[in-house]
Amino acid sequence: MKFKLALLATVAGLSVFSASQSSAHNQGWYVGLEAGGNWIGDNDVAFQSAVGDNYVGTVSFDTGWAGLATIGYGFERNWRVEFEAGYRDNDTDTFFLGKNANQIDLTRSGNLTEWSFMANAIYDVPLASKLDLNVGIGVGADLAKFKDGATVDDQDWNFAYQAIVGLSYAVSDRLDLTLTYRYLNVDAPSFADATARGVNTYTFDDVEKHTVTVGLRYDLYADETPLPPEPLVAPPTATPEPEQFVIFFGFNKCNITPEADSVLGEAASAAKSNGSASVVIVGHTDTVGSDEYNQKLSQCRANAAKSNLVSKGIADGSISTMGRGETELLVKTGDNVKEPQNRRATIDLNK
């Protein structure tokens, strides 16, 4: 019980902390698939035989496996809700029942399989431009089927709840690689064997499961491809290297695309060769979303460009960043218009 309370308190604390953070998480529908290992804590068991004898004992389980599928929806400000269906399979390891001084060894080919159906609420905490910490909780139902290796082969529906902690890494604009830990608690299940003489019944304590999975999460909404600016017509005479560079971002994103990385490479080279004393980066957004959210998103884009330039050898102290939200549109539009050229950051090199 203390472990459960501590784990849930930790998840709640991380959720409160995450409320003060900001990242550009994808909005819209997504699907996911995961697989990994499943561990079940040792469990106390009460057994009532068909003739009324009562026994108590313990059962432990071997390491098992789990597979899960999710479908969910991402909202503004990094919240997600999802429906999760999971399957877990564990064989019994040791199984002992006792009455008075007598102890019965039931260790044999027992098995516990479970289907879980959970509704989850998850918050994504940004750790880096492509890496998020995922924290959440879920409630739902669990269908457990238990075989004792002899006569009992029964199933039982019960209430379940879980805590979720994980990491997700953006492999591409639409695909995330995930590593997830789930603590799943199932209310005490009961399994019976109907016989001619009555019913043999096993009643477990709450079953605690620890599941670690790796998986993939795929955004069903196809992000728009940023459009490059209109090409500049070069004058007939040679001109100096440009002092301003512009990079573009996907809708509701602040990660650096390969195209933007190439432009930032040119900016870094120009800053070094021209001896630029300072670099000013300004982030911008289109008009989709609230003013407050777009201000944070524009700052995230400016910070991402700065981190990229620092990695290319530009001194951190020579770079300043700011976000302008949707206040300085490159292409004038109305509210809630997805204009790719407005989703940008400018990099100015000052000598």
C-alpha positions as a Markdown table, in Angstrom:
| # | Residue | x | y | z |
|---|---|---|---|---|
| 1 | Met | 0.0 | 0.0 | 0.0 |
| 2 | Lys | 2.8 | 2.4 | 0.8 |
| 3 | Phe | 4.4 | 1.7 | -2.5 |
| 4 | Lys | 1.2 | 2.4 | -4.4 |
| 5 | Leu | 0.6 | 5.7 | -2.6 |
| 6 | Ala | 4.2 | 6.8 | -3.1 |
| 7 | Leu | 4.1 | 5.9 | -6.9 |
| 8 | Leu | 0.7 | 7.8 | -7.4 |
| 9 | Ala | 2.0 | 10.8 | -5.4 |
| 10 | Thr | 5.1 | 10.9 | -7.6 |
| 11 | Val | 3.0 | 10.9 | -10.8 |
| 12 | Ala | 0.8 | 13.6 | -9.3 |
| 13 | Gly | 3.8 | 15.7 | -8.4 |
| 14 | Leu | 5.3 | 15.3 | -11.9 |
| 15 | Ser | 2.0 | 16.4 | -13.4 |
| 16 | Val | 1.9 | 19.5 | -11.2 |
| 17 | Phe | 5.5 | 20.3 | -12.2 |
| 18 | Ser | 4.8 | 19.8 | -15.9 |
| 19 | Ala | 1.9 | 22.3 | -15.8 |
| 20 | Ser | 4.5 | 25.1 | -15.7 |
| 21 | Gln | 6.4 | 23.8 | -18.7 |
| 22 | Ser | 5.7 | 24.3 | -22.4 |
| 23 | Ser | 6.5 | 22.3 | -25.5 |
| 24 | Ala | 5.1 | 21.9 | -29.0 |
| 25 | His | 3.4 | 18.5 | -28.9 |
| 26 | Asn | 1.4 | 17.2 | -31.8 |
| 27 | Gln | -2.3 | 17.9 | -31.7 |
| 28 | Gly | -4.8 | 15.4 | -33.2 |
| 29 | Trp | -5.4 | 11.7 | -33.3 |
| 30 | Tyr | -2.7 | 9.1 | -33.0 |
| 31 | Val | -2.3 | 5.3 | -32.6 |
| 32 | Gly | 0.4 | 3.2 | -30.8 |
| 33 | Leu | 1.7 | -0.3 | -30.3 |
| 34 | Glu | 3.9 | -1.5 | -27.5 |
| 35 | Ala | 5.4 | -4.8 | -26.2 |
| 36 | Gly | 7.6 | -5.8 | -23.3 |
| 37 | Gly | 7.9 | -7.6 | -20.0 |
| 38 | Asn | 5.4 | -8.0 | -17.2 |
| 39 | Trp | 6.1 | -8.7 | -13.5 |
| 40 | Ile | 3.4 | -9.6 | -10.9 |
| 41 | Gly | 4.1 | -9.1 | -7.2 |
| 42 | Asp | 3.7 | -12.1 | -4.8 |
| 43 | Asn | 0.1 | -12.5 | -3.8 |
| 44 | Asp | -1.8 | -13.8 | -0.8 |
| 45 | Val | -4.5 | -16.3 | -1.7 |
| 46 | Ala | -7.5 | -17.5 | 0.3 |
| 47 | Phe | -9.0 | -20.9 | -0.8 |
| 48 | Gln | -12.4 | -22.3 | 0.1 |
| 49 | Ser | -13.0 | -25.9 | -0.9 |
| 50 | Ala | -16.2 | -27.4 | -2.1 |
| 51 | Val | -16.7 | -29.1 | 1.3 |
| 52 | Gly | -16.1 | -25.8 | 3.2 |
| 53 | Asp | -12.4 | -26.1 | 4.2 |
| 54 | Asn | -10.6 | -22.8 | 4.3 |
| 55 | Tyr | -6.9 | -22.4 | 3.4 |
| 56 | Val | -4.6 | -19.5 | 3.0 |
| 57 | Gly | -1.4 | -19.3 | 1.1 |
| 58 | Thr | 0.8 | -17.4 | -1.4 |
| 59 | Val | 1.5 | -17.6 | -5.1 |
| 60 | Ser | 4.4 | -16.1 | -7.1 |
| 61 | Phe | 4.7 | -15.7 | -10.8 |
| 62 | Asp | 7.4 | -16.0 | -13.4 |
| 63 | Thr | 8.4 | -13.0 | -15.6 |
| 64 | Gly | 5.8 | -12.7 | -18.3 |
| 65 | Trp | 5.1 | -10.6 | -21.4 |
| 66 | Ala | 2.7 | -7.9 | -22.4 |
| 67 | Gly | 1.3 | -6.3 | -25.5 |
| 68 | Leu | -0.6 | -3.0 | -25.6 |
| 69 | Ala | -2.4 | -0.9 | -28.3 |
| 70 | Thr | -3.5 | 2.7 | -27.8 |
| 71 | Ile | -5.6 | 5.2 | -29.7 |
| 72 | Gly | -5.7 | 8.8 | -28.5 |
| 73 | Tyr | -6.0 | 12.5 | -29.1 |
| 74 | Gly | -3.5 | 15.2 | -28.4 |
| 75 | Phe | -4.7 | 18.6 | -27.2 |
| 76 | Glu | -3.1 | 22.1 | -26.9 |
| 77 | Arg | -0.7 | 22.5 | -23.9 |
| 78 | Asn | 0.7 | 19.0 | -24.1 |
| 79 | Trp | -2.3 | 17.0 | -22.7 |
| 80 | Arg | -3.4 | 13.7 | -24.3 |
| 81 | Val | -6.3 | 11.3 | -23.6 |
| 82 | Glu | -6.2 | 7.8 | -24.9 |
| 83 | Phe | -8.0 | 4.4 | -24.8 |
| 84 | Glu | -5.6 | 1.5 | -24.1 |
| 85 | Ala | -6.2 | -2.2 | -24.6 |
| 86 | Gly | -3.6 | -4.5 | -23.1 |
| 87 | Tyr | -2.8 | -8.2 | -22.8 |
| 88 | Arg | -0.5 | -9.8 | -20.1 |
| 89 | Asp | 0.5 | -13.4 | -19.6 |
| 90 | Asn | 2.4 | -14.9 | -16.6 |
| 91 | Asp | 2.9 | -18.5 | -15.5 |
| 92 | Thr | 2.9 | -19.3 | -11.8 |
| 93 | Asp | 6.3 | -20.0 | -10.2 |
| 94 | Thr | 5.5 | -21.2 | -6.7 |
| 95 | Phe | 2.0 | -21.9 | -5.1 |
| 96 | Phe | 1.5 | -22.9 | -1.5 |
| 97 | Leu | -1.7 | -23.3 | 0.5 |
| 98 | Gly | -1.8 | -24.1 | 4.3 |
| 99 | Lys | -4.3 | -25.0 | 6.9 |
| 100 | Asn | -3.1 | -25.1 | 10.5 |
| 101 | Ala | 0.3 | -26.9 | 10.4 |
| 102 | Asn | -0.4 | -28.5 | 7.1 |
| 103 | Gln | 1.0 | -27.0 | 3.9 |
| 104 | Ile | 0.1 | -28.1 | 0.4 |
| 105 | Asp | 2.5 | -27.5 | -2.5 |
| 106 | Leu | 0.5 | -26.6 | -5.6 |
| 107 | Thr | 3.5 | -25.6 | -7.7 |
| 108 | Arg | 2.7 | -26.8 | -11.2 |
| 109 | Ser | 1.7 | -25.4 | -14.6 |
| 110 | Gly | -0.6 | -22.6 | -13.4 |
| 111 | Asn | -1.2 | -19.5 | -15.5 |
| 112 | Leu | -2.7 | -16.0 | -15.2 |
| 113 | Thr | -3.7 | -14.1 | -18.4 |
| 114 | Glu | -5.4 | -10.7 | -18.4 |
| 115 | Trp | -7.1 | -8.3 | -20.8 |
| 116 | Ser | -7.1 | -4.7 | -19.5 |
| 117 | Phe | -9.1 | -1.8 | -21.0 |
| 118 | Met | -8.1 | 1.6 | -19.6 |
| 119 | Ala | -8.8 | 5.3 | -20.2 |
| 120 | Asn | -5.7 | 7.3 | -19.6 |
| 121 | Ala | -4.9 | 11.0 | -19.2 |
| 122 | Ile | -1.2 | 11.9 | -20.0 |
| 123 | Tyr | 0.9 | 15.0 | -19.9 |
| 124 | Asp | 4.1 | 15.4 | -21.9 |
| 125 | Val | 6.9 | 17.3 | -20.2 |
| 126 | Pro | 9.6 | 18.6 | -22.7 |
| 127 | Leu | 13.2 | 17.5 | -21.8 |
| 128 | Ala | 14.7 | 18.4 | -25.2 |
| 129 | Ser | 13.6 | 19.4 | -28.7 |
| 130 | Lys | 12.8 | 15.8 | -29.6 |
| 131 | Leu | 12.5 | 14.1 | -26.1 |
| 132 | Asp | 9.5 | 14.2 | -23.8 |
| 133 | Leu | 8.8 | 12.8 | -20.3 |
| 134 | Asn | 5.3 | 11.3 | -20.2 |
| 135 | Val | 3.4 | 11.1 | -16.9 |
| 136 | Gly | -0.2 | 10.0 | -16.5 |
| 137 | Ile | -2.9 | 8.0 | -14.7 |
| 138 | Gly | -5.6 | 5.6 | -16.0 |
| 139 | Val | -8.8 | 3.8 | -14.8 |
| 140 | Gly | -10.7 | 0.9 | -16.4 |
| 141 | Ala | -11.5 | -2.7 | -16.2 |
| 142 | Asp | -9.5 | -5.9 | -16.1 |
| 143 | Leu | -10.6 | -9.4 | -17.3 |
| 144 | Ala | -8.3 | -12.0 | -15.6 |
| 145 | Lys | -8.3 | -15.7 | -16.4 |
| 146 | Phe | -6.6 | -18.1 | -13.9 |
| 147 | Lys | -5.7 | -21.7 | -14.2 |
| 148 | Asp | -4.2 | -23.6 | -11.2 |
| 149 | Gly | -2.9 | -26.4 | -13.3 |
| 150 | Ala | -5.5 | -28.8 | -11.9 |
| 151 | Thr | -9.3 | -28.1 | -11.7 |
| 152 | Val | -9.7 | -24.4 | -11.6 |
| 153 | Asp | -10.0 | -22.6 | -15.0 |
| 154 | Asp | -12.1 | -19.4 | -14.5 |
| 155 | Gln | -12.2 | -15.7 | -15.3 |
| 156 | Asp | -13.3 | -12.6 | -13.4 |
| 157 | Trp | -13.9 | -8.9 | -14.3 |
| 158 | Asn | -12.6 | -6.3 | -11.8 |
| 159 | Phe | -11.9 | -2.5 | -11.5 |
| 160 | Ala | -8.3 | -1.5 | -12.3 |
| 161 | Tyr | -6.2 | 1.7 | -12.1 |
| 162 | Gln | -2.7 | 2.5 | -13.2 |
| 163 | Ala | 0.1 | 5.1 | -13.1 |
| 164 | Ile | 2.2 | 5.7 | -16.2 |
| 165 | Val | 5.8 | 7.1 | -16.5 |
| 166 | Gly | 7.7 | 7.0 | -19.8 |
| 167 | Leu | 9.9 | 8.7 | -22.4 |
| 168 | Ser | 9.1 | 9.4 | -26.0 |
| 169 | Tyr | 11.6 | 10.4 | -28.7 |
| 170 | Ala | 10.5 | 12.0 | -32.0 |
| 171 | Val | 12.0 | 9.8 | -34.8 |
| 172 | Ser | 10.2 | 11.9 | -37.4 |
| 173 | Asp | 7.5 | 14.5 | -37.5 |
| 174 | Arg | 4.8 | 11.8 | -37.2 |
| 175 | Leu | 6.6 | 8.9 | -35.5 |
| 176 | Asp | 7.7 | 8.6 | -31.8 |
| 177 | Leu | 9.7 | 5.9 | -30.2 |
| 178 | Thr | 8.5 | 5.2 | -26.6 |
| 179 | Leu | 9.8 | 3.5 | -23.4 |
| 180 | Thr | 7.0 | 3.2 | -20.8 |
| 181 | Tyr | 6.6 | 1.8 | -17.3 |
| 182 | Arg | 3.1 | 1.1 | -16.0 |
| 183 | Tyr | 2.0 | 0.2 | -12.5 |
| 184 | Leu | -1.4 | -1.6 | -12.8 |
| 185 | Asn | -3.5 | -2.5 | -9.7 |
| 186 | Val | -6.5 | -4.8 | -10.1 |
| 187 | Asp | -9.1 | -5.2 | -7.4 |
| 188 | Ala | -9.1 | -8.7 | -5.7 |
| 189 | Pro | -10.1 | -11.2 | -8.3 |
| 190 | Ser | -11.9 | -14.5 | -7.5 |
| 191 | Phe | -11.7 | -17.7 | -9.5 |
| 192 | Ala | -14.0 | -20.8 | -9.0 |
| 193 | Asp | -14.2 | -24.4 | -10.1 |
| 194 | Ala | -17.8 | -25.6 | -10.3 |
| 195 | Thr | -18.0 | -29.3 | -9.3 |
| 196 | Ala | -20.7 | -31.7 | -8.5 |
| 197 | Arg | -19.9 | -31.2 | -4.8 |
| 198 | Gly | -19.9 | -27.5 | -4.8 |
| 199 | Val | -17.4 | -24.8 | -5.7 |
| 200 | Asn | -13.6 | -24.6 | -5.1 |
| 201 | Thr | -12.8 | -20.8 | -5.0 |
| 202 | Tyr | -9.5 | -18.9 | -5.0 |
| 203 | Thr | -9.7 | -15.3 | -3.9 |
| 204 | Phe | -6.6 | -13.2 | -4.5 |
| 205 | Asp | -5.5 | -9.9 | -2.8 |
| 206 | Asp | -5.3 | -6.9 | -5.1 |
| 207 | Val | -3.0 | -8.0 | -8.0 |
| 208 | Glu | -0.1 | -5.6 | -8.6 |
| 209 | Lys | 1.6 | -5.6 | -12.1 |
| 210 | His | 4.7 | -3.8 | -13.3 |
| 211 | Thr | 4.9 | -3.6 | -17.1 |
| 212 | Val | 7.9 | -2.1 | -19.1 |
| 213 | Thr | 7.4 | -1.8 | -22.8 |
| 214 | Val | 9.0 | -0.3 | -25.9 |
| 215 | Gly | 6.8 | 0.9 | -28.8 |
| 216 | Leu | 5.9 | 3.2 | -31.6 |
| 217 | Arg | 3.3 | 6.0 | -31.6 |
| 218 | Tyr | 2.1 | 7.4 | -35.0 |
| 219 | Asp | 0.3 | 10.6 | -35.6 |
| 220 | Leu | -2.6 | 10.2 | -37.9 |
| 221 | Tyr | -2.7 | 13.8 | -38.8 |
| 222 | Ala | -0.2 | 14.6 | -41.6 |
| 223 | Asp | 1.7 | 17.7 | -40.7 |
| 224 | Glu | 2.0 | 20.3 | -43.4 |
| 225 | Thr | 5.4 | 20.7 | -45.2 |
| 226 | Pro | 6.9 | 24.1 | -44.5 |
| 227 | Leu | 7.1 | 26.2 | -47.7 |
| 228 | Pro | 10.4 | 27.8 | -48.5 |
| 229 | Pro | 10.4 | 31.6 | -49.1 |
| 230 | Glu | 10.3 | 33.0 | -52.6 |
| 231 | Pro | 13.8 | 32.8 | -54.0 |
| 232 | Leu | 15.7 | 36.1 | -54.2 |
| 233 | Val | 16.8 | 37.3 | -57.6 |
| 234 | Ala | 20.6 | 37.9 | -57.4 |
| 235 | Pro | 21.8 | 41.2 | -58.9 |
| 236 | Pro | 24.3 | 41.1 | -61.7 |
| 237 | Thr | 27.1 | 42.2 | -59.4 |
| 238 | Ala | 28.5 | 40.2 | -56.5 |
| 239 | Thr | 26.9 | 40.9 | -53.1 |
| 240 | Pro | 28.2 | 40.1 | -49.6 |
| 241 | Glu | 27.0 | 37.1 | -47.7 |
| 242 | Pro | 23.5 | 37.7 | -46.3 |
| 243 | Glu | 23.4 | 38.7 | -42.7 |
| 244 | Gln | 19.9 | 37.2 | -42.0 |
| 245 | Phe | 18.8 | 33.6 | -42.3 |
| 246 | Val | 15.3 | 32.2 | -42.0 |
| 247 | Ile | 14.2 | 28.6 | -41.0 |
| 248 | Phe | 10.8 | 27.1 | -41.0 |
| 249 | Phe | 8.9 | 24.7 | -38.8 |
| 250 | Gly | 6.1 | 22.2 | -39.0 |
| 251 | Phe | 2.6 | 23.0 | -37.7 |
| 252 | Asn | 2.7 | 23.2 | -33.9 |
| 253 | Lys | 6.4 | 22.0 | -33.9 |
| 254 | Cys | 9.6 | 23.5 | -32.6 |
| 255 | Asn | 12.0 | 20.7 | -33.6 |
| 256 | Ile | 14.7 | 21.5 | -36.2 |
| 257 | Thr | 14.0 | 19.8 | -39.5 |
| 258 | Pro | 16.9 | 18.6 | -41.8 |
| 259 | Glu | 16.2 | 21.6 | -44.1 |
| 260 | Ala | 16.4 | 24.0 | -41.1 |
| 261 | Asp | 19.6 | 22.3 | -39.9 |
| 262 | Ser | 21.2 | 23.0 | -43.3 |
| 263 | Val | 20.3 | 26.7 | -43.1 |
| 264 | Leu | 21.6 | 26.9 | -39.6 |
| 265 | Gly | 24.9 | 25.3 | -40.7 |
| 266 | Glu | 25.2 | 28.1 | -43.3 |
| 267 | Ala | 24.4 | 30.7 | -40.6 |
| 268 | Ala | 27.1 | 29.2 | -38.3 |
| 269 | Ser | 29.7 | 29.3 | -41.0 |
| 270 | Ala | 28.8 | 32.9 | -41.9 |
| 271 | Ala | 29.0 | 34.0 | -38.3 |
| 272 | Lys | 32.5 | 32.4 | -37.9 |
| 273 | Ser | 33.9 | 33.8 | -41.2 |
| 274 | Asn | 32.4 | 37.3 | -40.9 |
| 275 | Gly | 33.4 | 37.6 | -37.2 |
| 276 | Ser | 29.9 | 38.3 | -36.0 |
| 277 | Ala | 29.9 | 39.8 | -32.5 |
| 278 | Ser | 26.3 | 38.7 | -31.7 |
| 279 | Val | 23.5 | 36.6 | -33.1 |
| 280 | Val | 19.8 | 37.5 | -32.6 |
| 281 | Ile | 17.2 | 34.8 | -33.1 |
| 282 | Val | 13.4 | 35.7 | -33.2 |
| 283 | Gly | 10.7 | 33.0 | -33.3 |
| 284 | His | 7.3 | 33.4 | -34.9 |
| 285 | Thr | 4.1 | 31.4 | -35.3 |
| 286 | Asp | 1.0 | 31.4 | -37.5 |
| 287 | Thr | -2.4 | 32.4 | -36.1 |
| 288 | Val | -3.7 | 29.0 | -35.0 |
| 289 | Gly | -4.0 | 28.8 | -31.2 |
| 290 | Ser | -4.2 | 31.3 | -28.3 |
| 291 | Asp | -1.9 | 34.3 | -28.0 |
| 292 | Glu | -0.4 | 32.8 | -24.8 |
| 293 | Tyr | 0.3 | 29.4 | -26.4 |
| 294 | Asn | 1.8 | 30.9 | -29.6 |
| 295 | Gln | 4.1 | 33.1 | -27.5 |
| 296 | Lys | 5.5 | 30.0 | -25.8 |
| 297 | Leu | 5.7 | 28.2 | -29.1 |
| 298 | Ser | 7.6 | 31.0 | -30.8 |
| 299 | Gln | 10.1 | 31.1 | -27.9 |
| 300 | Cys | 10.5 | 27.3 | -28.1 |
| 301 | Arg | 11.4 | 27.7 | -31.8 |
| 302 | Ala | 14.0 | 30.4 | -31.1 |
| 303 | Asn | 15.5 | 28.3 | -28.3 |
| 304 | Ala | 15.7 | 25.3 | -30.6 |
| 305 | Ala | 17.6 | 27.3 | -33.2 |
| 306 | Lys | 20.0 | 28.6 | -30.5 |
| 307 | Ser | 20.7 | 25.1 | -29.3 |
| 308 | Asn | 21.5 | 24.0 | -32.8 |
| 309 | Leu | 23.9 | 27.0 | -33.4 |
| 310 | Val | 25.7 | 26.3 | -30.1 |
| 311 | Ser | 26.2 | 22.7 | -31.2 |
| 312 | Lys | 27.8 | 24.0 | -34.3 |
| 313 | Gly | 30.4 | 26.0 | -32.4 |
| 314 | Ile | 28.7 | 29.4 | -31.9 |
| 315 | Ala | 29.3 | 30.8 | -28.3 |
| 316 | Asp | 26.2 | 30.5 | -26.2 |
| 317 | Gly | 26.8 | 34.0 | -24.7 |
| 318 | Ser | 26.8 | 35.6 | -28.1 |
| 319 | Ile | 23.3 | 34.5 | -29.0 |
| 320 | Ser | 20.1 | 36.1 | -27.8 |
| 321 | Thr | 16.6 | 34.8 | -28.4 |
| 322 | Met | 13.0 | 36.1 | -28.2 |
| 323 | Gly | 9.6 | 35.0 | -29.3 |
| 324 | Arg | 7.1 | 37.2 | -31.0 |
| 325 | Gly | 4.1 | 34.8 | -31.2 |
| 326 | Glu | 1.8 | 35.7 | -34.0 |
| 327 | Thr | 2.4 | 39.5 | -33.8 |
| 328 | Glu | 4.8 | 39.8 | -36.8 |
| 329 | Leu | 3.3 | 37.7 | -39.7 |
| 330 | Leu | 5.4 | 37.2 | -42.8 |
| 331 | Val | 2.1 | 36.6 | -44.7 |
| 332 | Lys | -0.8 | 38.5 | -43.4 |
| 333 | Thr | -3.8 | 36.2 | -42.6 |
| 334 | Gly | -6.9 | 36.1 | -40.4 |
| 335 | Asp | -7.1 | 34.2 | -37.1 |
| 336 | Asn | -6.8 | 30.4 | -37.0 |
| 337 | Val | -5.1 | 30.2 | -40.4 |
| 338 | Lys | -2.3 | 27.6 | -41.0 |
| 339 | Glu | 0.2 | 29.6 | -43.0 |
| 340 | Pro | 3.5 | 27.7 | -43.3 |
| 341 | Gln | 5.7 | 30.8 | -44.0 |
| 342 | Asn | 4.6 | 32.3 | -40.7 |
| 343 | Arg | 6.0 | 29.4 | -38.8 |
| 344 | Arg | 9.6 | 30.5 | -38.8 |
| 345 | Ala | 12.6 | 31.9 | -36.9 |
| 346 | Thr | 15.0 | 34.6 | -38.2 |
| 347 | Ile | 18.7 | 34.5 | -37.4 |
| 348 | Asp | 20.4 | 38.0 | -37.6 |
| 349 | Leu | 24.2 | 38.2 | -37.6 |
| 350 | Asn | 25.5 | 41.5 | -36.2 |
| 351 | Lys | 29.2 | 42.5 | -36.6 |
